[in-house]
């Protein structure tokens, strides 16, 4: 009898979550996460929507500056976030549902800055760098002794670079090109000058630590099915 009641409660819980929308937060990161007519879109976002659809769940995807998105996902039960770098420091702070890509981050400058020379990570300390608050790359470089200008999201970091208020930012070379297109910059206006080995990491769809286990399990199973059918949109 107890088992039957438990089963009925579990089914009821899944049914309720399937009908209610679940908050999913992300940041601007063209072309995977873009805002079109007030709705979060992009190839990576559609992959996330496919996972929720396969799990028979309804996502309410909202875009915020990265620091705010991270704070919301850290504090609100049954809230999801993508694409979140999986690090040792974050391991016990989230449920890691599925890897949706990989970051290969490094230093980016304006192409016209021939005076910037970086042959190792230590040399970059000679330059002014803009990085995002609560970003794993910021946390990693801070541990290495870097002092950086903090911004709320990646676009703000690009804005400072383009305004020549900083010398460097940190991003993936693929996303650099896509952001360059998004900002309508001339080809070759930005330059990826040095890859940081410590900043190569898997990116995940993750969930707040207090998220119901049935939601986690449904989404993990859905991810495997969608990945098998469509592959990963973030792959390189």
C-alpha positions in Angstrom: 0.0 0.0 0.0 2.8 2.4 0.9 4.6 1.6 -2.4 1.4 2.3 -4.3 0.9 5.7 -2.6 4.5 6.6 -3.3 4.1 5.6 -7.0 0.9 7.7 -7.2 2.7 10.7 -5.7 5.6 10.3 -8.0 3.3 10.2 -11.1 1.4 13.1 -9.8 4.6 15.1 -9.3 5.8 14.4 -12.8 2.4 15.3 -14.3 2.3 18.6 -12.4 5.8 19.6 -13.6 5.0 18.6 -17.1 2.1 21.1 -17.1 3.9 23.9 -15.3 6.8 25.7 -16.9 10.2 25.3 -15.4 12.6 28.3 -15.2 15.7 27.9 -17.4 18.3 30.7 -17.4 21.1 31.5 -19.7 23.2 34.4 -21.1 23.7 36.0 -24.5 26.2 33.8 -26.5 25.5 34.0 -30.3 24.6 31.9 -32.2 23.6 29.4 -29.4 21.8 31.9 -27.2 20.3 35.0 -28.8 17.3 37.1 -28.2 14.8 37.5 -31.1 11.7 39.5 -30.6 11.9 39.0 -26.8 12.3 35.2 -27.0 15.5 33.3 -26.3 16.5 31.4 -29.5 19.6 30.0 -31.2 20.9 26.6 -32.2 22.0 25.7 -28.6 18.7 26.9 -27.2 16.7 24.8 -29.6 18.7 21.8 -28.4 17.8 22.6 -24.8 14.1 22.9 -25.9 14.3 19.5 -27.6 15.6 17.9 -24.4 12.7 19.4 -22.3 10.2 18.4 -25.0 11.5 14.8 -25.1 11.2 14.8 -21.3 7.6 16.1 -21.6 8.5 19.2 -19.6 7.9 22.8 -20.4 10.9 25.2 -20.2 10.5 28.9 -19.5 13.9 30.1 -20.9 15.0 33.5 -19.8 18.2 35.4 -20.7 20.1 37.4 -18.1 23.5 38.9 -17.6 25.7 35.9 -16.6 26.2 36.9 -13.0 22.4 37.2 -12.4 21.7 33.9 -14.3 24.2 32.1 -12.1 22.7 33.6 -8.9 19.2 32.6 -9.8 20.2 29.0 -10.7 22.2 28.8 -7.5 19.3 29.9 -5.2 16.0 28.8 -6.8 14.7 25.3 -6.5 13.8 23.5 -9.7 15.7 26.1 -11.8 18.0 25.1 -14.7 21.0 26.8 -16.4 23.0 26.4 -19.6 25.7 26.3 -20.6 27.5 26.1 -17.3 31.2 25.1 -17.1 31.7 22.1 -14.8 34.5 22.8 -12.4 35.8 21.4 -9.1 34.5 24.4 -7.3 31.0 24.0 -8.6 30.8 20.3 -8.5 28.7 20.1 -5.3 26.6 23.2 -6.0 24.5 21.9 -8.9 23.0 18.8 -10.4 24.9 18.1 -13.7 22.3 16.9 -16.1 24.2 16.6 -19.4 27.3 17.9 -21.3 26.1 20.1 -24.1 29.5 21.4 -25.3 33.1 22.3 -24.5 34.8 25.6 -24.0 38.4 26.3 -25.3 39.0 29.7 -23.9 41.9 32.1 -24.4 42.9 35.8 -24.6 41.3 38.0 -27.3 42.5 41.5 -28.4 41.7 44.0 -31.1 43.6 42.9 -34.2 45.3 46.3 -34.5 47.0 45.9 -31.1 50.4 44.8 -32.3 52.0 45.9 -29.0 50.3 43.0 -27.1 52.6 40.0 -26.9 51.6 36.9 -25.0 53.7 33.7 -25.1 52.5 32.3 -21.8 49.7 33.0 -19.3 51.9 34.9 -16.9 52.7 37.5 -19.5 49.0 38.4 -19.8 49.2 40.0 -16.3 50.9 43.0 -17.9 47.6 43.9 -19.6 44.1 45.1 -18.5 41.6 42.3 -18.8 37.7 42.4 -18.7 36.0 39.3 -17.4 32.5 38.3 -16.3 31.5 38.1 -12.6 30.9 34.5 -11.4 32.4 33.1 -14.5 34.6 30.1 -14.0 37.4 31.6 -16.1 37.4 34.7 -13.9 37.7 32.5 -10.8 40.5 30.4 -12.4 42.6 33.4 -13.4 42.0 35.1 -10.0 43.6 32.1 -8.4 46.5 32.5 -10.7 47.0 36.1 -9.4 45.2 38.0 -12.1 43.5 41.3 -11.3 40.6 41.9 -13.7 37.8 44.4 -14.6 34.6 42.7 -13.7 31.5 42.9 -16.0 28.0 41.5 -15.7 28.1 39.5 -19.0 30.2 38.7 -22.1 28.8 41.5 -24.2 29.8 44.1 -21.6 33.4 42.6 -21.8 33.3 43.0 -25.6 32.0 46.5 -25.2 35.0 47.5 -23.0 37.4 45.9 -25.5 35.9 47.7 -28.5 35.9 51.0 -26.6 39.7 50.3 -25.9 39.1 50.6 -22.1 40.8 47.2 -21.7 43.5 45.3 -23.6 42.1 41.8 -23.4 39.0 39.7 -22.8 38.6 35.9 -22.5 36.4 33.8 -24.9 36.4 30.8 -27.1 37.7 31.5 -30.7 34.6 30.1 -32.2 32.3 32.2 -30.1 34.6 35.2 -30.8 33.8 35.0 -34.5 30.1 34.5 -33.8 30.0 37.5 -31.4 31.9 39.5 -34.0 29.2 38.7 -36.6 26.5 39.5 -34.0 28.1 42.9 -33.3 28.6 43.5 -37.1 32.3 44.0 -36.9 34.6 43.9 -39.9 36.2 40.5 -40.6 39.5 40.2 -38.7 38.7 43.0 -36.3 39.3 40.8 -33.3 42.3 38.5 -32.8 42.5 35.3 -30.7 46.0 35.5 -29.4 46.6 32.8 -26.8 44.8 29.6 -25.7 44.7 29.1 -21.9 45.0 25.4 -21.1 43.4 25.8 -17.7 40.3 27.1 -19.4 39.4 24.1 -21.5 36.3 22.6 -19.9 33.0 20.8 -20.5 29.8 23.0 -20.6 26.6 21.5 -19.1 22.9 21.8 -18.7 22.7 21.9 -14.9 20.1 22.4 -12.2 19.8 23.9 -8.8 20.9 21.5 -6.0 17.4 21.4 -4.6 15.7 20.3 -7.9 13.4 17.3 -7.7 15.2 14.1 -8.6 12.4 13.0 -11.0 13.0 16.0 -13.1 16.8 15.3 -13.2 16.2 11.7 -14.3 13.7 12.6 -17.0 16.0 15.2 -18.5 19.1 13.0 -18.4 17.2 10.2 -20.2 15.8 12.8 -22.7 19.3 14.2 -23.4 20.6 10.8 -24.4 17.7 10.3 -26.8 18.0 13.8 -28.4 21.8 13.5 -28.6 21.4 10.1 -30.4 18.9 11.6 -32.8 20.5 15.0 -33.5 24.0 15.2 -32.1 25.4 18.1 -30.1 25.0 21.7 -31.4 27.9 23.0 -29.4 30.4 20.5 -30.7 33.6 21.5 -32.4 
